[in-house]
Amino acid sequence: MAYTQDDIIKALSTVEEPDLKKDLVSLNMIKDVEVEGNKVSFTVVLTTPACPLKELIRQRCEDAIHRDVAEDLEITVNMTAEVTSLQQRGPVLPGVKNVIAVSSGKGGVGKSTVTANLALALAETGAKVGVMDADVYGPSIPTMFNCENAQPGVVQRGEKNVIIPIEKYGVKLLSIGFLTPSDNAVVWRGPMASSAIRQFFMDTDWGELDYLLIDLPPGTGDIHLSLVQTAKVTGAVIVSTPQKVALADAVRGYKMFASKDVNVPILGVVENMAYFTPAELPDNKYYLFGQDGAKTFARRYELPFLGEVPLVQSVREGGDDGVPVVMEEGNPAGKAFVSIAESLARNVAIRNAELPETDQVEIKTWE
């Protein structure tokens, strides 16, 4: 019996994308369907290369065709990815699909560590990733990527000087730490810091990126306002440790993004330093800062909980040595970051499917 492309497409129209809750055909995720005798091949275009459900989707496609078309068909499923985006190409970050703010209300909770490891975890899946270190007064990204002495390039295009980010471990990087001596304090008033960040957006060639992670300073100050005024932010990630004093500040950070004037979706909450596990007792967990604080915070405000990261020596060593722990194969903390990155990528795809593009915040002036 001869089978057609329409037979295959009809069968695949019964397969639901697990996160988006629509079938693969209506989502335009099925490409290049070919039928030759009893051999069938097609491509599934995932919403992110970090999709942790690709094998589940593959199996459901094969099951649907065997069920609805023929049991003896030989099926080849090719998996590729096209990261979704609502960004319209314009003067600000024209090649960047998703801008993700990584925020914490309080300093010292490991926000930069989380940013660096998430960026590398996403890049290792094949995504194009950049990190903008917006913590002007305490830049950590140069240290965490072992490139403190690097300097970004500058090229002239027309009458404008354009910054070219540094690239390390396959991730594009830009930080005020590349532009000022590492042993000098950055003593700037708010407008000067905000101007530098706007230059990182407006006068930098980031190229084509699937995800640009913005490592924000603690609190809810000038830099945060400059971010939402300058760029259309896809969403924010809130990083906190479990204890009450950190969570109180995390709530303030969430309230800022969720406020009517800002209205940036929250992509999820990460609990860092969730528990301590000594190397000699890998199965033991000691909750030094309390238990499940960030998870409870996420549940209270109905926010996605992306996962928890243990407090282990290798995470600190990776940050100090400039080789983030996610690069260490088999490391439990590295695996935690990979899982969190997968959840983040899924939530970006869901956000882009269900919510409109984020508007830039308008600057209000008083006369």
WOHUSUL-V287840 format. One line per field, one symbol per residue. ss: DSSP state (@ for helix, = for strand, . for the rest). phi: phi as a letter, one per 40 degrees, with the letter a starting at -180 (. if undefined). burial: # if it has 9 or more other ideal C-beta (glycine too) atoms within 8 Angstrom, else .. A space follows every 50 residues. Layout:
ss->???
phi->???
burial->???
This chain:
ss->....@@@@@@@@...=......=......=======..========.... ...@@@@@@@@@@@@@@@.....========..............=..== ===.......@@@@@@@@@@@@@@....=====.......@@@@...... ..=====..=====.===..=====@@@...........@@@@@@@@@@@ @@.==...=.=====......@@@@@@@@@....======...@@@@@@@ @@@@@@@@.......======....=..@@@....=......@@@@@@@@ ....====..=.@@@@@@@@@...@@@....@@@@@@@@@@@@@@@@@@@ @@@@.............
phi->.cbbdccccccccccccdccgbcccccgcbbfcbbbgbbbbabbcccacc ccbccccdccccccccccbaccccbbbcbbabccabcccacbfcbccabb cbbacbcgcgccccdcccccccccchccbbbbcccccacbddccbfaccc bccbbcbgcbcbcbccbafgbcbaacccbbdccbccbbcdcccccccccc ccbbccgcbcbbcbccccgabdccccdcccbcccabbbbacccdcccccc cccccccccdccfbcccibbccfcabbcdcbcccbbccbgbgccccdccc cfbcbcibbccbcccccccccgbdcccccgcdcccccccccccccccccc dccbbcccccccccbbc
burial->..#...###########.##..###.#.##..#.#...############ #.##..##.###.###.###..#.#.###.#.##.##....##..##### ######..#################.###########.#########..# .#.........#####.#..########.......#.#....##.##### ####.#..##########...######################..##### ####.###...################.........#.#...###.##.. ..##########.##.###..#.#####..#################### ##.....#.##......
